[in-house]
Amino acid sequence: MAKLSVNINKIATLRNSRGGDVPNVVQFAKDVQRFGAEGVTIHPRPDERHIRYQDARDLKPVVCTEYNIEGNPIKSFMDLVLEVKPTQVTLVPDAEDAITSNAGWDTLKHKDFLVDVIKEFQQNGIRTSIFVDPVLKQIEGAKATGTDRVELYTEGFAHQYGLGNLEGVKPYTESAELAKELGLGLNAGHDLSLDNIEFFKKNIPGLLEVSIGHALVAESLYLGVENVIQMYLRKLKAHS
């Protein structure tokens, strides 16, 4: 059964827009778990424009589900993850000035680098996941790094689904099947929403976790956070 991990970056963005501590990201993390979320995801960036490094530390004692920290494994990020020791670290190759993640790793080109990073995290008891595009050779390359899981970058699927092209899920289904064959755990994230999550889940074998932030927070403005989380959980369990 696929778990729902709520990315709370947008809550930090809202807080930072006015200064102070409203909304409070620690309280929001407590609340989403109380409402049924099975994980909390954050993606601190070097400029701390939304989630701050201190937030990552403050959240550690209150995340009683799965704690997932995403980011580019530069030294400061690695030091933070090794200090906090979340359940999972998701390696994302985003540039420092990227508005949001926009590509997966080239696991063939960066194999040696990823092997070293993954080994260090795993030696500290942290599960690793690599953000990848739905390309079979990249899934095979991920396996060679020793990672525990891959996270499929789902923007392409979401875009095609929005255009009415249901065939856009095929590369993701094929990637999921290969990951399962290779013994890799499978996560997914980026632009998943209440509109497309049920169809995606239905077509992705072995899906373990989805990370959803922007859409979930936007939907909650109209429908309420607790209600939206329950809606996601029902859709994720519909084809389990």
Residue, then its C-alpha position, 0 to 999 in steps of 0.5 A: m500500500a502506497k504511503l502518503s508523505v506530505n511535503i510541507n515546504k509551502i507552509a514554510t514559504l507562507r511563514n517566511s513571506r511575513g516573517g515570524d512563525v505563522p503558520n508554524v511548520v512544526q505544528f503543521a507537521k504534527d497536524v498532518q500526521r494526526f489527520g492520517a499522513e504517513g510521512v512528512t517530507i521537507h526539501p531544504r535548499p541552501d538559500e533557505r527560502h522555504i524550509r530552513y536547516q533549523d526546521a529540519r532539526d526542529l521537526k525530528p522529535v515530532v515526526c513519528t511517521e516517516y521523515n523524508i529529507e530531500g535535496n542535492p547532496i552538497k556538503s552542508f546538506m549531507d552534514l544536516v542529514l547525518e545530524v538529523k538522521p531521518t528515515q529516508v534521504t532523497l537525493v535530488p540534483d537540483a541547482e541552487d537557484a531552481i524554483t523547484s526540482n526539474a529533472g532526475w539524476d543521470t545515474l550513469k554519469h554520476k554513478d561514482f559520486l552517488v555510490d559514495v554518498i549513498k554508502e555514507f548515508q546507509q552506514n548511518g542507518i538512513r534509507t536512500s532514494i534517488f530522484v530519477d526520470p522514467v527512463l529504463k537505463q536510469i533505473e538500471g543505473a540507479k540499481a548499480t549505485g546501491t540505493d534502496r529506492v528510486e523516486l520517479y519524477t512525475e511532472g511529465f505524467a501530470h502534464q500529459y494527464g492534464l492534456g487527456n493523454l492517458e498513455g503518458v503513464k506508460p513510461y512510469t509503468e515500465s519503470a516501475e516494473l523494472a524497479k520491482e524486477l531489480g529489487l528497488g523500492l519505488n517512490a514517486g512525486h512532483d505535480l501529483s494531485l487529487d485529480n491524477i493520483e488514483f489513475f497513477k497509483k492504479n497503473i504503477p505496480g509496487l508503489l511504496e510512497v508518494s510525496i505531495g506538497h504544492a497541490l495538497v496545500a493548494e487543494s486544502l485552501y478550498l477543502g481543508v487540510e484534514n479532508v484533503i489528506q483523507m481524500y488522498l488516502r482513499k484514492l491511494k487505497a482504492h486499488s491496493 
